Amino acid sequence: MPTGEPLPVEFDELLAAEFDYIAQTAIQANEDRARVSSFYLIAVGSLVAAMFGTQLFDTDKFTQTVKLMFCGLFLLLTLLGIFTVMQLARLRTAWHEAMLALNQIKEFAIQQNPEIAIAFRWQTSTLPPRYKRNSVSYFQTLQVAMISGLMFGASAFFFQQAFFQTSILTWIISAISGLLLISIQMSIYSRLTK
């Protein structure tokens, strides 16, 4: 359609409806980010509370089987954490794609009517990158990765405790395992959002 000719009314309504749909998609991505990370935190908190509530820390009841069960439960929470990190990365990407789509509609409107350009502060050139270290999404992911790393360290601890005598080496291996997993998860997030 040549520039300067007015757009049909139906076309304006279509653009407005598309803009509204994309805006709702961006809002939903942000809400889902909060929901996903909250679900993981509640799952971890529930398990830890259940552990302390069962009185299984009585040394007579803390058999090799129980230690391996705890190892498995903490490993399951670790996997949930990894999946949560991947979901957070996908939701950040979905939000970014929605912002690009909104800006594309704004750029089209500016081409049709250049005077409205001053009304739009946010543009494609000012859009934050998908991977941004100083964003709420990044900090939510870091929080999940840290808790997931702690769960993996606990899993490694219980696995070692089931088969070996507990020593300082057990604690060191568990701590290194947890820290390594945090690093791996943040690298996964980085790779999925770049």
C-alpha positions as CSV (number, residue, x, y, z in Angstrom):
1,M,0.0,0.0,0.0
2,P,1.6,3.3,-1.0
3,T,2.6,5.7,1.8
4,G,0.3,8.6,2.3
5,E,-3.0,6.9,1.5
6,P,-5.2,6.3,4.5
7,L,-5.5,2.7,5.6
8,P,-9.0,1.1,5.5
9,V,-10.8,1.1,8.9
10,E,-10.8,-2.7,9.0
11,F,-7.0,-2.7,8.6
12,D,-6.6,-0.4,11.6
13,E,-8.8,-2.6,13.6
14,L,-6.8,-5.7,12.6
15,L,-3.5,-4.0,13.6
16,A,-5.0,-2.9,16.9
17,A,-6.2,-6.5,17.6
18,E,-2.8,-7.9,16.7
19,F,-1.1,-5.4,18.9
20,D,-3.3,-6.2,21.8
21,Y,-2.8,-10.0,21.3
22,I,1.0,-9.6,21.3
23,A,0.9,-7.4,24.4
24,Q,-1.1,-10.0,26.2
25,T,1.4,-12.7,25.1
26,A,4.2,-10.6,26.6
27,I,2.3,-10.2,29.8
28,Q,1.6,-13.9,30.0
29,A,5.3,-14.7,29.5
30,N,6.2,-12.5,32.4
31,E,3.4,-14.0,34.6
32,D,4.5,-17.6,33.7
33,R,8.1,-16.8,34.6
34,A,7.0,-15.9,38.2
35,R,4.7,-19.0,38.3
36,V,7.4,-21.4,37.1
37,S,10.0,-20.3,39.5
38,S,7.5,-20.2,42.4
39,F,6.4,-23.7,41.7
40,Y,10.0,-24.9,41.9
41,L,10.6,-23.1,45.2
42,I,7.5,-24.6,46.7
43,A,8.4,-28.1,45.5
44,V,11.9,-27.8,47.1
45,G,10.5,-26.3,50.3
46,S,7.8,-29.0,50.6
47,L,10.4,-31.8,50.3
48,V,12.8,-30.2,52.9
49,A,9.9,-29.7,55.3
50,A,8.7,-33.3,54.8
51,M,12.2,-34.5,55.5
52,F,12.5,-32.6,58.8
53,G,8.9,-33.6,59.7
54,T,9.5,-37.4,59.3
55,Q,12.2,-37.6,62.0
56,L,14.3,-39.7,59.7
57,F,17.5,-38.0,61.0
58,D,17.4,-40.5,63.9
59,T,20.7,-42.4,63.2
60,D,19.0,-45.8,63.8
61,K,16.5,-45.2,61.1
62,F,18.9,-43.6,58.7
63,T,19.8,-46.7,56.7
64,Q,21.6,-47.1,53.4
65,T,18.2,-47.4,51.7
66,V,16.9,-44.2,53.3
67,K,20.1,-42.4,52.2
68,L,19.7,-43.7,48.6
69,M,16.0,-42.6,48.7
70,F,17.1,-39.1,49.7
71,C,19.7,-39.1,47.0
72,G,17.0,-40.0,44.5
73,L,14.6,-37.3,45.8
74,F,17.3,-34.6,45.7
75,L,18.3,-35.8,42.2
76,L,14.6,-35.4,41.1
77,L,14.5,-31.9,42.5
78,T,17.8,-31.2,40.6
79,L,16.2,-32.3,37.4
80,L,13.1,-30.2,38.1
81,G,15.5,-27.3,38.6
82,I,17.2,-27.9,35.2
83,F,13.8,-28.0,33.5
84,T,12.8,-24.8,35.3
85,V,15.9,-23.1,34.0
86,M,15.1,-24.2,30.5
87,Q,11.5,-23.0,30.9
88,L,12.7,-19.6,32.2
89,A,15.0,-19.3,29.2
90,R,12.1,-20.1,26.8
91,L,9.8,-17.6,28.5
92,R,12.4,-14.9,28.3
93,T,12.8,-15.6,24.6
94,A,9.0,-15.6,24.1
95,W,8.8,-12.2,25.9
96,H,11.6,-10.9,23.6
97,E,9.8,-12.1,20.5
98,A,6.6,-10.4,21.6
99,M,8.5,-7.2,22.1
100,L,10.0,-7.5,18.6
101,A,6.5,-8.1,17.1
102,L,5.1,-5.0,19.0
103,N,7.9,-2.9,17.7
104,Q,7.3,-4.1,14.2
105,I,3.7,-2.9,14.3
106,K,4.9,0.4,15.8
107,E,7.5,0.8,13.0
108,F,4.8,0.1,10.4
109,A,2.6,2.8,12.0
110,I,5.5,5.3,12.0
111,Q,6.1,4.6,8.3
112,Q,2.4,5.3,7.6
113,N,2.4,8.5,9.8
114,P,5.9,9.7,10.6
115,E,4.6,12.4,13.1
116,I,3.7,9.7,15.7
117,A,7.4,8.6,16.0
118,I,7.9,10.9,19.0
119,A,5.1,9.1,20.9
120,F,7.1,5.8,21.1
121,R,9.9,5.7,23.6
122,W,10.5,2.0,23.3
123,Q,11.8,0.9,19.9
124,T,13.6,-2.1,18.4
125,S,16.9,-0.3,18.8
126,T,16.3,0.2,22.6
127,L,14.9,-3.3,23.3
128,P,17.0,-5.1,25.9
129,P,18.8,-8.2,24.5
130,R,17.3,-11.7,25.2
131,Y,20.3,-12.5,27.4
132,K,20.7,-9.7,29.9
133,R,22.6,-10.3,33.1
134,N,20.9,-7.5,35.0
135,S,17.3,-8.5,34.4
136,V,14.6,-10.0,36.6
137,S,14.6,-13.1,34.4
138,Y,18.3,-13.6,34.9
139,F,18.0,-13.3,38.7
140,Q,15.1,-15.7,38.8
141,T,17.1,-18.2,36.8
142,L,20.1,-17.7,39.0
143,Q,18.0,-18.3,42.1
144,V,16.6,-21.5,40.7
145,A,20.0,-22.6,39.5
146,M,21.5,-22.0,43.0
147,I,18.8,-24.0,44.7
148,S,19.0,-26.8,42.1
149,G,22.8,-26.8,42.6
150,L,22.2,-27.1,46.4
151,M,19.8,-30.1,45.7
152,F,22.5,-31.7,43.5
153,G,25.1,-31.2,46.2
154,A,22.7,-32.8,48.7
155,S,22.1,-35.7,46.3
156,A,25.8,-36.3,45.9
157,F,26.3,-36.1,49.7
158,F,23.6,-38.7,50.4
159,F,25.0,-41.0,47.6
160,Q,28.5,-40.8,49.1
161,Q,27.2,-41.3,52.6
162,A,25.3,-44.4,51.6
163,F,28.5,-46.1,50.4
164,F,31.4,-44.4,52.2
165,Q,32.4,-43.0,55.5
166,T,31.6,-39.3,55.8
167,S,34.7,-37.1,55.7
168,I,35.8,-33.7,54.6
169,L,36.2,-35.1,51.1
170,T,32.5,-36.0,51.1
171,W,31.6,-32.3,51.8
172,I,34.1,-31.0,49.2
173,I,32.9,-33.3,46.5
174,S,29.3,-32.4,47.3
175,A,30.1,-28.6,47.2
176,I,32.0,-28.8,44.0
177,S,29.2,-30.9,42.4
178,G,26.6,-28.2,43.4
179,L,28.7,-25.3,42.2
180,L,29.5,-27.1,38.9
181,L,25.8,-27.7,38.3
182,I,25.0,-24.0,39.0
183,S,27.6,-23.1,36.3
184,I,26.2,-25.6,33.8
185,Q,22.6,-24.4,34.3
186,M,23.6,-20.7,33.8
187,S,25.4,-21.7,30.7
188,I,22.3,-23.5,29.5
189,Y,20.2,-20.4,30.1
190,S,22.8,-18.3,28.3
191,R,22.9,-20.6,25.3
192,L,19.1,-20.8,25.1
193,T,18.6,-17.0,25.3
194,K,21.3,-15.8,22.9
